[in-house]
């Protein structure tokens, strides 16, 4: 059984957030993952799982039907960064640049 990290967000609260807020929250997990990647494997994997969970909750949000490709692609490159950037040479710094801008939007 898959462990649910964001129980409150998975229920209703997440669906009340704008796409910008959802992606900014995902960006926080991306940033944390980048910071823990070389420090502590267990913490890093926990942060990565939480980030993936937020991506999955966002992908299920019917309001973003027209944005699914972009969100799914961001999830894909996040997975690449988790695995060391082997497929697309993705780094957490690259992802942080992308997600940083979502934090500035209303």
C-alpha positions in Angstrom: 0.0 0.0 0.0 1.3 3.4 -1.0 2.1 5.7 1.9 0.2 9.0 1.7 2.3 12.0 2.9 -0.1 14.8 2.2 -3.4 13.6 3.6 -5.0 17.0 4.0 -3.8 18.2 0.6 -4.9 15.0 -1.1 -8.5 15.4 0.2 -9.8 18.9 -0.6 -7.3 21.6 0.2 -5.0 20.9 -2.8 -7.9 21.3 -5.3 -8.6 24.7 -3.9 -5.1 26.0 -4.8 -4.3 27.7 -8.1 -1.9 25.9 -10.5 0.7 28.5 -9.6 0.4 27.6 -5.9 0.4 23.9 -6.5 3.5 24.1 -8.6 5.2 26.4 -6.1 4.6 23.8 -3.4 6.0 21.1 -5.7 9.0 23.4 -6.2 9.6 23.5 -2.5 9.9 19.7 -2.5 12.2 19.9 -5.6 14.4 22.3 -3.8 14.5 20.1 -0.6 15.4 17.1 -2.8 18.3 19.0 -4.3 19.6 20.0 -0.9 19.4 16.4 0.5 20.5 14.5 -2.5 24.2 14.2 -1.4 23.6 14.5 2.3 21.3 11.8 3.5 19.8 9.1 1.2 16.8 8.3 3.4 15.7 11.9 3.8 16.3 12.5 0.1 14.1 9.6 -0.9 11.4 10.7 1.4 11.4 14.2 0.0 11.4 12.8 -3.6 8.4 10.6 -2.8 6.5 13.6 -1.3 7.3 15.6 -4.5 6.1 12.8 -6.7 2.9 12.5 -4.6 2.3 16.3 -5.1 2.8 15.8 -8.9 0.3 12.9 -8.9 -2.3 14.9 -7.0 -1.8 17.8 -9.4 -2.2 15.6 -12.4 -5.5 14.3 -11.1 -6.9 17.8 -10.8 -9.4 18.1 -13.6 -9.0 21.9 -13.8 -5.5 21.4 -15.4 -6.7 19.1 -18.2 -5.2 21.4 -20.8 -1.9 21.6 -18.9 -1.4 17.8 -18.3 1.4 17.5 -20.8 3.5 20.2 -19.1 2.8 18.9 -15.6 3.6 15.3 -16.7 6.8 16.5 -18.4 7.9 18.3 -15.3 7.3 15.1 -13.3 9.3 13.2 -15.8 12.4 15.5 -15.6 12.0 15.5 -11.8 12.3 11.7 -11.9 15.3 12.1 -14.1 17.0 14.3 -11.5 16.2 11.8 -8.8 17.9 9.2 -10.8 21.0 11.3 -11.3 20.1 13.0 -14.6 21.0 10.0 -16.7 18.4 10.4 -19.4 18.1 14.2 -19.9 21.0 15.4 -17.8 18.5 17.1 -15.5 19.8 18.7 -12.3 17.8 20.0 -9.3 19.3 23.4 -10.0 17.6 23.4 -13.4 14.3 22.4 -11.9 14.5 25.0 -9.2 14.8 27.7 -11.8 11.6 26.5 -13.5 9.7 26.2 -10.2 10.9 29.4 -8.7 8.8 31.5 -11.1 5.6 29.8 -10.0 6.2 31.1 -6.5 6.0 34.7 -7.7 2.6 34.3 -9.4 -0.6 35.0 -7.6 
